[in-house]
C-alpha cells in the first residue's frame, strides 16, 4: 500500500505553529458557546492538515464508551450525527486511548491499534488514516480528538503530530474552560485540576504554577515564583545544547508569535532528573505578554520504553546464536549453487561473530587445492586476488583440519609449524595473527573449510562458540552434499536421457521465459513440433537399438542446424522433437527455418551400415497469435503437425479451422457453467494403497461429466477449458463440497481416510479461495488435514508471490499439499523447497514403463530419493500390474494408486471397497 505524506507549506513546523497561534488568539473560540468553539477548532484542524474529517468524542464517566460530540466534515460541513464506540467492541483502541498515547495510524485499517474499527466505522466512512489525540481533564483521559484521512493512507509527520497534540490540549482546555468559565473560581479549579503542569511566565520568570507543577518540580509556590525554566534544568540537555541558550531562543520565538513544542529534561532540588514534553505559546493580556507553558511528565513512559528496548536487546542476544544457526539451515535448504551456499554462510557468520575476515574454501576435484569461493571483511580483495590459482591443501591448516576431521585453532600464525611458509605469506601480509578453521566433511568425504581470521594472537572462543561453529560446519556440509545431488537430479529432470537434449519440462520452462521476454519487446515466439515420418516402420524393421541410434543422430543434426539461431531443440519423447524460436521477426522467417530443418532431415542417416532415408512433418504455432502459454502453443503446434503430414512440403502453420475439437469446445464453453450450477457432475474416487501395511490410505476425488448429447466428456477436456476461464472456481468448490459431503458420511460408517482434490493455477491466484475453503471446512466439520490439496509443478509460475500467499493461508487452515504429476511440469527445486508439502506424486508416464525402460526406472528411484531427502512421502500414479507394485514397494515408495488396485469408482462403490479393505487391514 502506498503511504502518502501531505507536502504543503502550511504543514511545515512554522506553518503549523502560525496556525495554532492564530487559533489561540481567536477570541471567538473562548467567547462562543462550547459546541461552536469546538466546531471552529475541528474545522481549523481539518483545513490545516488537509484532512476530510475532524471530530471531538467524549468519554463516558465509566470510561467504557465514546460518544460523538461535534466536528467538521469538509464534504458536508459540521458533523452532527450521533455515534457511539464501546470499549467491549474495540478493546485495543480504548487501551491505547486510555494510556494517553497518540494514535498515529498511517494505514488505519491494518494498524493493530485501529484495525478493529475497520468494518464498522473506517470502511463505511471511507477512512484510511487516523491521527487521534487524547483529551484530558484532571489528569485523566476525557475524550479524543479524531483526525481522519479519507481515500488514501497517510504518514503523519512529527510536526503534524505535535500540532494535533496541541489542538487536543486546546480542546481539552476549551471543554474545561467552557464548563467553568462562569466564575474565576471555576477557572482556578481548571488551573489547579489540570493533569499536566501549567506555568505562566513573564519576562522569563515564573508568575504562577498549578499544584501539578509544584508536585512535578518538588517545590513551593514561593520558591518557584520568579525562577526561570533554565534554573530548574541541568546546564546541558541530552542533545548537548546549553539549557539557558536554548530556552532563550525558544522564548524569543514564542514571544514573536511562534508556538513551541519540544522535549526537555528538568532537575528537581535533590538533583533528580525528569523528562517532559513542553507546549508553549504567548498570550496577550492588555499590554503584557505572558507565556503559557504546559508541561507533561513523560519520565515513566520514557523509562518504560527504554526498559522494553533493553529487555528486547537482551533477549535477542540470548537467542541470537540459535536463531542464526536455524536461519542458516533454513536458507541453505534446497540451495543448489555452491557459490550461493558460501555467500550465505559467510553472511550469517558475520551476523554471529565480530570477525575481521571470513573465508570459504571449496576442495577442488583433484583434492590437491582449495578454491576460495567467498571472502568477506578486511583485506578480502587482497586474499581473493592472491589465490586465483587455488590454495595448496598440503601445508595449510585447512588441509590439516580436513585430515583430522575437527576444528583447528592457530593462535600464532607466524610460529605455527602446521602452516607452510608459503601459506603464511599472504596471511601475515594482511596482518592476520590467528586463525580458526572449521572443516566441511560429510561421511568422511572432504568438501572444504571455513576460516575465521583475526589480527590479534590467541583469540579465545568458549565452548558454546566452538560448538556453534561445529554445528554450522555440519549444516553447511550437508547443504553442499545435497546441492551436488540436487544438481544431478535437476539435470536429469530437464534433459532427455537418450539424446541429452532438453526435455518437455525444459521446453515449457524456456518457452515461458521466451513469452515473457517477447511480451516486453512486442516480438513473436515460434514453437515447432517435428514428428519423424515412417519412424515406426524403421524401428520395427531394424529394432529399438537402431531406432535409438537414429533418434540420437537426428537430435545431433538438428542441434547443429540450430547453432546459428536463437533457438532451442528438445526431445518430447518417441520420435517427436520441438524447436523453440525465441524471437521470430516474421512468420516467414520461422517457416524458412522449418523448411531448412525438413531439408536437412532428407539427407540419409547411416545406421548399421545402412543408409536410412527419413522425412519429418513440422507444425508451427506463434505467440501471441495462437496462445500465451507454452502448453497452448504446443497444443496448437501439435494440431498443425498432424495437418502437415498431408500437406505439401510437410509443413503447416496452425489454423483454428484445422482444430477438430472446436465443436466440442463450444459445447463445453456454453454448458459447463450450467452443469456445475445444476449439480449435473459426478464425483468418482480412486483409492490409494499404503504399500507398507497393505491398507487403504486415502482416495483421490475425480470429477466426471456425462453430457446429454456428447456423452462422457474426458475430464482433461472440460477441466482444461475451465482452467482458462473463471469457471474453475465454482468447479473446484463443487468438487470440494461433494468430497466433504462424502467424507462426513463415510466417517459415520467408520471410514476416516484423507481425500485429495486437485487445484489449478487460477485457484492459487484467487485470494478469496482460502476463505471459501475455510467456510466449507467449518460447515462440514471435517478435520482440515483430511482434505488434501494437489497442485502441479507449474501452478506457481504465473505469479509465484501471490500463489505462495494463497498456499500459506490454506496451510494455516490446517490443510496439506502434494505435488501432482511430478516430473512433467516446471520442476524448479528452488520453488519446490519453499512449498509446505506432504508428498510428491510420480506421474504415470514414468511409472507405467519403469519395468521395461531403465530411464523411467532411474527417474522413479531418483524422485523417491529426492522426496525422502526433503522429508516427503511418495505416491505412484498409474500402477497397472502387480510387478510394478512390488518394484515400487522395494524402491521405498509409500503409496500407490492405479487400475491394478482400483479404477475410479462412484462414491457408493468406493464406500464398499474402502470399508472392506479397511476392516481387513485392521484384522
N, C-alpha and C positions, 0 to 999 in steps of 0.2 A: 504494500500500500504506500502511495506517495504521501509524505507528510510535508505540509507547506507552512512556511512562516511568513507572516504579513510583512512585506517590505514597504513601509510607509514612513515618511519623515516624522509624522506625529507619533509613531510607535517607538522612536528613539528615546533615550533617557531624558533628554532636555524637553522633548515634546510632551511626554507623559507627565513630567514634573510640572510643566507650564499648565497643562490641562487640569491637573489636580489642584494647582494653586488657584486657578480661576474658579474651580468648583468650590474650594474652601472659602473664597472671597464672596461668593454669591450670597447676598443677604436673603434672597427669596428662599434659599434652602433651609434657613433657620426660622423664617417668619411665616411660611406657609404651613398648612396642615401636614401631618405625617405622611399620608399617602401621596400627596402631591410632591412632597420633598423627595420621597424615595423613587417615585416615577421619574422625576427630574434627574436624580442621581443615576438610575439604571439606564436612562436614555443617554446620558453623557458617557457612561462606561461603554455602552454598546457602540455608540458612534465613534468614540475614541479608539477602541480596539477593533473597529470594523467587524463586529460580530452581529449575528442576526438577533439574538435574544440575550437579555439580561434581566434577572428577576430576583426578588427577595422572598425567602422562605423562612417561616418562623417555627422554632422547635417547641413542641408541646412541653408542659410542665414536667411530665414524666419521662421526657427525652425519648419517647417511643415512636413519635411521628413528626413529619414535617408538613406544614401547611403553606400553600402558595399565598402570599400576601399581596404583592403587586409587582409590576415590572414593565419592561418595554420590549416590543417586538417590531423590528424595522419593517415588517411586512404589513402589520395591522395596527401599529401604534401601541397603546398601552395594553398590558395583559391583565385581564380581569377574571378569566376563568378560574374556577376553584380547582385545586389539586391537592392530593394527599399522598405522601410516601411513608410507608410504615417500616419500622426497624425490623420487624419479623420477616418481611419480604426481601429487604435489602440490607442484610447484616454487615457485609463488607463495607458498603458505602457509609453506613452510620458509624461503624467502628473508626474509620479514617476521619470522619467529620467530628466525632466527639473527642478524638485525640487532639484536635486543634490543628491537624496537618492541612496543608494546602493540597488540594486535589488537582494536579495539572495533567489531565488525561488528553494526550495528543490524539489518540485513537480510542475514544471513549467506549466504543462497542467491544473492544478487545482488551482494554486495560483492566487488570484484575480488580481495581478498586471500584470501577463503574460498569463492568460488563453485565452485572446482574440487572441493570436498568435498561438494557438494550431492547428487549422485546416489548415491554410495557410502556416505556417512556421515550427512549432515544430514537428508535426506528420510526414510530408513529409521527414524531415531530421532525424527523429528518436530521437529527443532531448527530454530528460526527466527533466533535471535540468539546471538552469541558474544562473550565477553569473555575473551581469552586473554592471560596474562601469562607472560613467560619466567622460568624458574628459572635461577639462576646458581651456578656453582661455580668458584672460582679465576679469575674474570673472564671465563669463557666460559659459553655457554648450555648447561644440562644437562637441560632439560626444559621443561614448560609446565604451568601451572595453567589448566585449561579450565573456564570457567563458561558454562553453556548454558541458554538460554531455550527451552522447548518451547511450541509453539502459535502465538504471535504475535510479530511483530517488536518490537524494544525499543530505545529510545535510552538509552545508558549515561551517567549524569551524571558530572561531574568528580569528585565525592566518591566515587561508586561505583568509578571507575577508580583513584583513589588507594587506596581500600580493597583492591581486587583486587591492585594492585601490592604493597601492604604484605603482604597474605596470601601472595602469591607469594614475597616476600622471606623471610617467616617459614617457608614451606615449604622454601625453599632452605636456610635455616639448620637446619631440622629434619633434612633429608636429610644435610647435612654433620655436624650435631651427633650424630645417631644413628650415623653411621659412624665418629665419632671420640671418642665420649663415654667410652670405656674408660679414657682417661688424660688428664691435663692437657696432656700433650704433644700429644695429638691435638686438644684444644681450641685450643691455641696455634697448631697448624698451620692449623686452621679460621680462626682470627682473622687469621693472617698471610697466608693464601692468598685471602682474600676479594677479589673484583674491585673492590668499592667500598670507600671509606674507612669504617672503623668506629672511632668515638670513644666513650669513656666520660667523662662529666663528673660532677664532684661539686662542689657549691656554685658552679656556674658556670664552674669551671676544668677544663681537660682533664687527665684522670688517665692515660689510656692511648690509644694510637693504633696501628693496624696499619701495616705497611710501605706499603700502598697509600695511606694517608692521608699519611704522611710524603712520599711521592712527589708527591702532589697539592699539598700545601702547600709543597713545596720547602724542607723544613727538617728538623731532627733532633728526636729524642725529647726531648732536654734542653731545647731552645728551645721546644718545643711544650708541655711539661709546665707546668700551671698557667695557661696562657693561656686567655682566653675566646674564643668564636667571634666576638664583636664586634671583638676586637683583630686578628683575621685577615680583617676585612672592610673595605670602604671606609666612610666615615662615613655615606653616603646610598645607599640602594638605588635601582634604576631606577624604582620606583614613587613615589619621593620621600620614603619613610619613613626615619627615622633608624635606622641599623642597631642601635645599642645598645638603644634603647627597644623596637623591635620584637622583638628577641631576648629581652629581659627578659620581655615579655608572653608569648611563646611558651613559654619555660622554666617560667614560673609555671603555665601551663595544663597542661604536661606533668607537672610535679610533682604537680598536683592530680588526675592520673589521666586526662588527655585527650591521647591520642596526637596528634602533629602531622605534617602532610605539607605541605611548602611548597617554593617555588623560592627560590634565593639566589645572590648574587654575592659571591665571595671575592676577596681580593687577596694575591698572593704577596709575599715580601720585596722583590723587584725592582720591585714596582708593577704587575705584570701581573694583569689581572682574569680570572677564570674563573667559569663558570656551573655551578650544581649544583642537584640535587634532594635534599632532606633529608627523611628519615623519622626522627622522634624519639619515644621512649617512655620511661617511667620503669620502673626495675627496683628492687625492694626486696630488699636483701641484709641480713637481720637488722634492725638499727635504722637502717641507712643507706638513702638513696635515691640511686640512680645513674641518670643519663640516658644511654641508649644512642642514639647518632645514627649513622645510616647515610647516607653522603654519596656521591652518584653524580655524576661529572663529565659534564655534558651540553654542554660548550662546543663540541665538534666538531659535535655534532648540531644545536645552535642555529645555529652558523655556516653549516652546510650548508643549513639551512632558509632562513636569510637570503640566502645566495648564490643559492639557487634562486629565491627570490622576486625578487631584484634582476635576475637574468637574464631571468625571465619578464616583468618590467616593461619592461626594455629592449627585448626582442623585440616586446612589444605596442606600444611607442611607434614602433618602426621600421615595423611593418606596419599601424599604426593607420589611416593615411590611405587606403591602398589597400583595406583591408578595409571601411572605412566607405563608400567610393565604390561598391564592389562590392555591399555590402549595400543601399545606396540603390537601385541599379539593379534588384536582385532584388525589393525591396519595391514599387517603383513599377511593375514589370512587370505589366500586366493591370489596374491600377487605373483605374477609370472616373470617379471623383469628384475634381474639381479641388481641392476643399477638403481631401480626404484626401492628395492629392499634395503640396499646400502644407504641410500639417501634418507629414507625414513628412519632407519636405525640410528644414524648419526644425529638426525634432528631430535629424536626422542632422548638420546643420551645427553644432548646439550641441555634439554629441559631438566634432566635428572641430576646432573653434576656440573659444577663450575670447573670446566677443564679447558686449558688454553688451546689444545688441539686434539681432534679425534680423527682417526683414520680407519678405513675399512678396506681390508685386503682380501682378494679372492685368489684361491690357488688355481694356477693355470693347468690345462690338461696334462702338460708334461711333468707336473709335480715338482719341477725344479725352480720355479719362480712364482712370485706373487705379482698380481696386478692390482694397483691401488685404484679402486673404483669409486671411492668417495673420501673426501678430506674436508674438514671444516675447522676454522679457527685461525690462530696466529701462524704466519708463515706457511699457510696452506698452499699458496701458489708456488712457493719455492719447493716444497715437498712434491707436489704434483708434477712439476717440470723436471725435477731431478731424476725420477724413476720412471720415465716414459717407456723404457725397455723392460721394465719389470724389476722386482727386488729378489735377489737370490734367497732361496729357502735356507740353504746351508749358511751358517754363521749369523742367522737372525734370531732374535728372541721369539718372534712369531713362529719360526720353524721349530724351535725347541718346545714351545707351548703345544703345538700340534703333536709333536712326538710324545710328550709326556701327558697329553690329554688333560691339562689343568691350567688354571690361570697362573701366570708368572709375573713377578714384580721385579723391576730393576730400580733400586733406589739410587744408584750412581752409575749412569750410562758409561761415563768415561772410564771407569775402572771395572766394568762388568766383563769378566772373561768369556761369558756366554755369547757376547756380541762381537762379531769380527771387526777389525779396524775399519774395513771398508763400510760396514754397516753403521759405524758410529759417526762417520764424517758428516753426512747430511744432517743428522740429529743434533750433533754438537754445534754445527754451523748455525743452526737456528736457536741455539742456546737452550736446548731441551736437556734437562739433567736427570729426569726419572721417567719411567715408562711402566704401564700396566698393559699386559696383553691377555685378551680373552680368546681362547681357541674356539673355532667353529667346526664341530665334528658331529657326525651322526652315524651310529652303528659302525664305529671305528673307521669311518671314511672322513678324511680331512677335506674341509671345504674352504677355509680361510681363517681370518682373525680380525679382531677389533683392537685397536691400540689407543690408549689414553696417554697423552704426552704432557709433561709438566716442566716448568722452568726451575722448580725447587728440587732439591735432593730429598730422598726418603719421605715422600708424601705418604701419609698414613691413611689407610682405609680400614674401617672397622669390619667386624664380621657381617653385619647387616648389609653394608655396601658391597662386600665381596660376594655374598650370597645373591644379591640383586643382580650384579654383573654376571654371575654364573647362570642365573635364570634367563637373563637377556640373551646370553650366548646360546643356550638351548633353544630358546624361542626362534632366534634368527637362523640357527642351523636347520631346524625343522622347516622353516619357511623357504630356505634355499633349496632343500631337497624336494619339497613339494613343488616349488616353481619349476625345477628341472623336469619333474614328472608331468606336470600340467602342460608344459610347453610341448612335450612329446605327444600328449593326448590331444591337445588343441590342433597340432599339425595333422594328426591322423583324422581328426574330426572334419577338417577343412579340405582334405585332399583325397583324391581317388587313389586307392592302393595299387591299382594296376598301372595306370599311366602317369601317376604322380601329379596329374593336373588338378586344379581346383575342382571341388565337387559342387553339388547342388547348394549346400549350405553356404559355401564360399561365394557362389554366384549370386545368391539372394542378398548377401551382405554387400557385395561390391555394387550390385545393381541399385540397392537402396542408397548407397553413397553417391553413385553417379546421378541418380534422380535428384538428390538434394543439391548437388553442385550445379546440375543443368538448370534447375529451377531458379537459382540465383543469377545465372548467366543468360537465361532465356534461350537455352540451346535444346537440341533434341538428343535423346538417347535411343540407340537402336539395339534390340535384342534379337538374335538369330538362333533358331533351333534347327540343327542339322541332324538328319537321320540317314544312315547308310542304306542304299537300295540293294536288296538282294543279299544282305549280310547273313541272314538266317540260313540260306541255302549253302553259302560258302562255309559257314560254321558247321552245318550238318555234314558236309562232304569231307572237310579236312579235319574236323574235330575241334574241341574247345581250346586246346593248346594253340593251334594255328589261329583260331579266331582271336584269342587274346593277343597274339603277336601282331595280327592285322590292326587291332584296336590301338596298340601301342604305336605302331608305325603311322597310323592316321593322326593320332594325337601329336606326334613329333612333327609331322609335315605341316599340320595346321598351325602349330605353335611357331614354327619357323616362318610361315607365311605372314603371321601377325606381328612379328617383331618390330616392323617399321610403323605399326599403327598403335594408337592408344586404345588397345582392345585386350580383352581377357577371354581365354578359351577355358571351358570347363567341361568335364565329362559328367553327364547326368545319370549314366547307367546304361547297360546294354550297348547298343550302337548309336546312342544319342549323345550329341555334343551341343553345347551352347556357346555362342560368341557374343560378348558384350562390347558394343562400340560406345565408349563413354561419352563422346562428343561428336555427334554426327551433324555436319553443317547442313546437309540436304539429304532427302531420301535417296536421291540418285547416287550420292557418294556411298551410302550403305549398300545399295543394290550392286554397285560396281565391285565393292569388296566381296560381297557374297558370290558374285559371278566368278571372281578370281579364285575363290575357295573351291567352287564346283569344278573349275578348270584344273586346279591342282590335284583334285581327287581322281581325275580321269587318268592321270599318269599311273602306270601299272605298279603294284607293290609285289616285291619278290618275297615269297614265304615258302620255306622248304623246297627251294629250287624251282618254284612255280611262279609265273608272272600272273598276278591276280588283278583283273580289271574291276574297278569299283566306280560307283557314282553316288552322289548324295542329293537329297532334297532339302531345301532350306526355306523355312518360313520366317518372316521378319515382322516385328511389331515395333512401334515407335512411341516413346514418351514425348509429349503428353497426349498424343492423338488417340492412343489405344488403351491407356491406363496410366495410373500414377503410383503403382506399386510393382515390385518385382514379380509377384505372383500373377497379377493381372497381365503384365507384359508377356510372361512365359506362357500363360494360357492362350493368349492371342497368337503368339508365335507358333504354338502347337497346332492351333486350328489352321493357320496359314501353311504350316509344313505338310499337313495331310493333303491340302489342296495342291501344294507344289508337286506332289508325286505324279499328278496327272497333268501338270502344266508344262508348257514349252520351256525348256531350259531348267526344269526342276527348281524353279524359284518363284516365290509368291509372297506378296505383302498382305497383311491381314486386312480383311474387308468384313464388315458386320454381316453382309449378305451370305458369307461363307459359313457363319456360325450356326450350326444345325440346332443348337439349344435355345435359340431365341424364342420360339413359340412357348416352350415350356417355361422359360424365364418370365414371360409375360403373365402366364397363369399364376406363377409363384408371386410375382410382384403385386398382382391385383387381389389375390385371395389369401395370402399368408396372414395378414393382419386380422382378417375376419375369422380365420380358422383359430387363431390364438384367442380372440375375444369370445368366440362361441364355444371354446373348450373342445374343439374337434381333434386335437392332437392326442396322442397316447404316449405313455412312458414305459419303456422296457428297461429291464435290469439285467446286467451281466455280472455274475458273481466273481469274486476274486478268492483264490485259494492261498492259504498260508502253507508254503512248501515245507516248512519245518514240522508243523503239527498236523497237517492234513485237514485242518478245519477251515470253514469259510471265514474269510477275514473282512468281508465287506462287498459292496456292489458298486458298479458304475451305472448311473442313470443315463439312458439314451433316448432321445425323443424320436418319435415316428409320426408320419403323416400319410394317411390313406386318403388320397384325393378322390372325390366322387367321379371325376371324368378321367383323370390321368393315372389313377391307380396309386400304387405305392411309390412315393417320391423319395429317392435316396436322400438321406439326411445331408450328405455333402452338398446337394444342390440347393435346398432351401436355406440351410444354415449359412452357406457361403453368401447367399443373397442377403439374408438378414444381417450379416456382419457388415455389409456395406451400407446399411440403412439404419434408421432409428428403431426398426422392429426388433433388433437384437435385445433391447432392454426388456420389453414385455415378454419375449420368448424365454429369456433366461429366468425371469421372475416366475413365469408359468412353470418351468421345469423345477425351480427351487420349491415352489409351493406344493406341486404334486409330489415331489420327493419327500418333503417334510410330512405331508399327509400320510404317505405310505409308512414312513419311519415311525410315526406316532402309533399307527395301527399295529405295526409289527411289534413294537415294544409291549403292547398289551398281550401279545402272543408269545412273549419271551424271547424275541429276536432283538438284540441290542448290538447291531453292527453298523459301522460307518457307511455312508453312501456318498459317492463323489459325483459332482456335476461339473460341466465344462464352462469356462468363462472365455469370452472373446476379448480382443483388443479394445473394442468400444466399451465394454463393461469396465475395464481398468482405467478408462479415461473419463468415466461418469462419476463425478464427485458425490452424487446423491445415491449411488448404488449401495455403499455401506449402510446408509440409513434404512434403505428398503430391506436389506438383509436382516438388520437388527430387529425391525418390526416383525418380520416373518418368524425369526427365532423366538421372539417373545410370544407371538400368537400361538405357536405350536408347542412351546415348552420343551423343545428338543435341545439337548446339550450342544453348544456351538461346535465343539470339536468333532461331533459325529457327522457333520455335513462338511465334507472335504471339497476343496475347490481346485480344479485342474486348469492350468494355463499352459500355453505353448511358449517356446523359447523366444519367438518373435513378438509376443504380446506386449513387451515393454518398450519396443524400439521406437514407436512413433513419438512418444512423449515420456521418456523414462522417469523424470522427476514427478510428473503428475500421476503416472501409473503407480510408482512406488508409494506415493502418498495414499492412494486408494488401498493398495495392498496392506500397508501398515495399519490403516483403520480397520480393515477386515480382521487382521491378526489380533488387534486389541479386543475385538468381539469374542476371541477365542477360537477362531476358525483356522484351519491348517491348509497348506498349499502343496501341490505336486506339480512337477513339470511333465506335461504330456508330449508324446511323440518326440522324446529326446533324441537328438542326433539328426533331425530332419530340418531344423529351423536355424535361427540365428544363435548359434552356440557360443555365446560370449561368456567365458568363465569370469570376466570382470563383473558382469551383472549377476551371474549365477550365484556368486558368493555373497551378494548383498541380499538375496531373497530369503525370507523366513520359510524355508521349505521343509517338508516332511519326507518326500520321496521323489525319485525320478522314474518315469515310465519309459522303458525302451521301446522304440517304435517297432511295429510288426514287420517292417521291411527288413530289419536286421535279424529278428527272432526267427522268422519263418524258414530262412535258409541257413541258419547257423550251423547245422549238422553237415550241410553239403558245401558250404562256402567258408573257407578258412578266414577270409577277410571279415565276413559278418561275425564269425565266432570271436575274432580278436576284438572287434568293436564292442560286442556284448560284454566280454570279460573286462575290457578296459573301462566301459561305462559303469559296471558294477564296482570296480576298484575305485573309480573316481567318486561315485556316490558314497561308498563307505568311508573314503578319506574325508568327505565333507559331513559325515555323520548322518547320511540319509539312507532310507530304505530304497529298494529297487523293485519295481513292478514290471514284469514282462508282458507285453501285449501280443495277441495273435498266436498263442500257443495252440498248435493244431494236432499234435501227436504226443504220445507218452514219452517217446525217446527224447524229444526236445524238453519236456517237463523234467525228466531226470537230469539232463545236462544242465539245465538252469539251476536245479537244486544243488548239484555238485559245484557249480560256479559260485554259490553263495547268494543267489537271488532269493529274496524273501517271499515275494508274492507273484502270482501269475493269473492271467485271465485269457480265455480263448475258447475256440469251439470244442477242443478236447475236453474241457471242463463243463462248459455250458454256453449255448448261444444266448444272445439277449432275449429274454422272455418277458411276457406281461407280468404285472405285479402279483396277481393271484397265483400264477405258476411259480414265480420266484419265491413266494412265501413257503410253498410246499417244499421246494428244493432246499432252501436255506434252513427251514425248520428241521427237516430230516437229517441233513448233513450236520447241522449244529448239534443235535442230540447225539448223533453217532460219534461226533468228535468228543463230546463230553463223557460219553460212556467209555 
